[in-house]
Amino acid sequence: MSQKRNKIEFESFYNNLLCELAKHASIFTKKRNKQNRIRIEDRRIFVATKKSGEDYKEIPIEFIQTTFESLLEKNEVSQTYLSKNLYVKRSAFIISAFSLLDEYIEYDENNNSIKIVSN
């Protein structure tokens, strides 16, 4: 896949993700059911947890893009793989956020992973 096409696909995916996250004040992580409060500002995603209190932390777009690219390449990505191999922080939130796009992504609770929906 060309670099330009991949960038266009990511932009479209990211727009869909932002739209879906904007519908939720918070989402819960899949494995431990921990609340992540969401704030969207200027196309950037911020999350606050019980641990962070009222302090919202930005989820770098690079983490979203790395997850997206790995998912395209492997068709399935676990939270462990994201955090240990790709060094994606806030991987529990990212897994849960991607799972909101259930027309594209499905969650597999057996190995705490997301995969591309096959039609």
N, C-alpha and C positions, 0 to 999 in steps of 0.2 A: 504494500500500500504506500502510496506517495506521502511524503511529509505534509504537503499542502492539504491533501484529502483528509489525512488523519487530524490535522488541526481544525478543519471545518467540522468533522464529526465530533471532535471534543467540544467545540464551541456550542454545537447543537445540544449535545448531551448535558453540558454544564448549564445551559439556559433552562433545560427541562428540570434539572436538579434544583436550581434556584427557585423555579416556579413551584415545585412540589414542596420544598422546605418552607417557602413563604406561607404555605397553608397551615403550618404547624407552629405552635408556640414552643413545643418541645417534642422530642422523640426519646424512646428508651432503647438502650443497647440490647442486642439480641440475647447474648449469653447471660449477663448478670442483671438485666432489667434496670439499669441505672439511668436516671433522667439526665438528658442533655437539653438545656434551654437554648433556643435558637434566636439569633438576630441576624438579619441580612441588611447590609449597608453597602451601597455602591458596588453591587455585584460581588461582595465579599461575605464570607460566612463566618459568624462568630458564635461560640458555644460557651455556655457556663454550666458547671456541674455542681453537685453538692460539695465536692472537694474545693472547687475554685470560688464558691460563694457567689457573690454578685459580680465577680471579675470575669467578664467575657474575654475569651482568647480566640484569636483568629485561626481558622483552619487554612493553612497556606494552600493556594490553588495548585501548587506543585504536588501536594499529597493527593489531591483529587485526580490530577492528570496522571500521576504515576499509577494509581489504582486503575484508572480507566485504560491506560495503555497495557498494563499487565493483564487485565481482564480480556482485552481484545486478543492478546497474544496467546494466553493460556486457556481461555474460556471459563476458568474458575480460579478464584483467589481466596485463600483463607485469611482470617485475621492474623493468625500466627505468621504466615508468610509475609504479609504486609509489614508487620512490626519487626520481625527478626531478619528478614532477607532484604526488604526494600527500605527499611528504616522509616516507614510511614508512621508518624505519631498520630494519636487520636484515631487509631484504626477501628476501634469498636464503634465510634460515632460514624465513621465513613462507611463501614459495613451496613449499619442501620440506615444511613441516609440513602445509599445506593439501592437498598431494598425497597425504598418507597416507590421506586420506578419499576413497579411490578410488570409493566408491559415489556420491559427490556431485561430485567434482572430478577432472579429468584434466589431466595436464601435457603441454604442447606444447614439445618441445625445439627446434623450428624458430625460435621467437621467445621462448624462455624465459618462458613464460606458463602460467597456469592458467585453466581454463574450466569452466563448469558442464557436467556430463555430461547429454547429452540422451538421453532414453529414448524 
